[in-house]
Amino acid sequence: MKGWKFHCLGEQGGEINDIFELISSNPNLALTAFQDSTNNNDSIDLAPAVAPLRVSHNSQVSHYYSPIYKGEFGFEVAFEENGQSTKSCSWTYSSSLKRLYVKDNTVIPFLLKVTSYAPYVDENLYVRAQLQFSDRQYLQDVVSRCPNHTTPDHPTNICFPNPEHVVRADGLEEVEYLNDGAKAVRFKFPIPLTGSSHGYARLRFMCPNSCPGGMNRRSTDLIFILLNSSNMEVGRFSTPIKICSCPGRDRQKDEEKDERGRERRTFHENSPFSMEGPDLADWIERVAKEVNERRRKELEDLAGPLTPPTNNKPQM
């Protein structure tokens, strides 16, 4: 596919937390512990235990995801490279920041890829798309539009019954907007292009990250979940995303800010204040030699060149 590049930000590893393995193998364990604690009138705090957990690839869809899981179908998502970023572009991808920048309320085409579509064409595949806050402290918060953009008389909400959803599908089949603890859109896997296993999904993002009362300038991730006919998760893709009015400008500003940060980190790493032991002693000795050499040259310049004494005795 000329002009398209697959941006996979990493693959799910095989290492799973021991506690997570225990709970996954025995789903009733957590419920039993909760009931025992309740019967003993003990107070427990569920929030710290729930927030860090990630759903495994063979579990029902949850609201907390690890970044990428290709699964048996080799699920991937791609977006077209626009070349040089300009202020007028509708979307652009920063390879250095690994972040997608999109213009709000603009159709953005995504290319959904599976390894081979033909063997399971009879099995209905679906895709669930939603936004999630990147920072762990906001994982349980639902990403929704700001109050200003959810008013019934807003132009984008006319004849649309789900004004709080940030992600909207455009021209897809069997679209369903979900409110199951997250504002998500579910649609049938797009029909692949002839002779390929790729299909287009066109999405709109209806509220910028900067809107007060909505995302409040918090960073977000765009998550695609591949589902089978039993609503089981069989693939996952995630990428950081920033919704704004000028993607090219914001990308340039963020890349410049990141570059300045790297320069500062490099300076501090090479600074003597970060040195210890022999490195610091060698630096002090080197600086002392340089200072002594500089002072010696300054004294020589002040004294001027030495001239031999002349014999001024009168001749007889």
C-alpha positions, 0 to 999 in steps of 0.5 A: 500500500503506497503512501501508508505506513504502519505505526506499531508502538510496541508489542505486548510481552509475555510477562504478567504480574503474579497477582494478575495471573492469579486473579485471571486464573481464578476470577472468583478469587477477588469476589471471595476476598471482598465478601470475606472482608465485608462479612468481617466488617472490615473497610477496604479500598478498591481503587488502588487495586483496580486502577493498575490492572490490565485485561488479558487478551482472552477476557471480556473487554475492559476499560484499561488496556495495555498498548498493543496486542496483535493477537491471532489475526495480526491486528494493526492500524495505520494512518497515512503519512502526509509528508512535511507537516503544514499548518493547514494539514488535517492530521500529522504523525510525529515519529519522534514523539510517537503521537498522532495530531488530528484536527477536531471535527474532521474526517480522519481515515484509518487503515485497519489491517488483519493478517488474512480476512478470508478464513474467518469472513463468516465470523463477524468481526467488530472494532471498538474505538475510544479515547482514554487518558494517558496518565495513570491517575486519570485512568478511571475518568471517562473521556467526554466532550466539554459542556460547551460542545454538548449543548443540544443547539450546537451545530454538531449535535443536530439529529445526533443522540450521543453528543457527549461522545468524542469519537464518532464513526463516519460512513461505517456499518452497524455503528453503535455508541456505547456508554458502558463506563466509557464513551466508545463507538463500536462498528463492523470491521470495514470490508477489505479492499479487493485483494487485500486484508485492509479496510478503511475506518473514517472517524471524527474527533469532536472536542479538542484536548484543550477544552475546559470542562472536558479533557482539560488539556490532559493527554489521551490515547486512541484505542482500537479493540478488535472483537469477535462475534462473542464480543471477546477481545482478539486484538488491540492497538493504541497510539497517543493522540492530540486533538487540536485546531492546528495539528501542524503547528502543535506538532512543531511546538511539541517537537521543539519543546521536546528537543529543548528538554533533551538538550537540557538533560544532556547538559545536566548529565555532562555537568560537574554537579552530576559527577561523583568520585573519580570523575569529579576529582579528574574534573577538578584537577583538569580545571585547576590546570587550565586556570593556572595556565591561563594565569601564567599567560596573563602574567607574561602578557603584563610583564612584556618581553624581557630585553637584555641590559645595554652598556651606556658607559662613555667610551674613553 
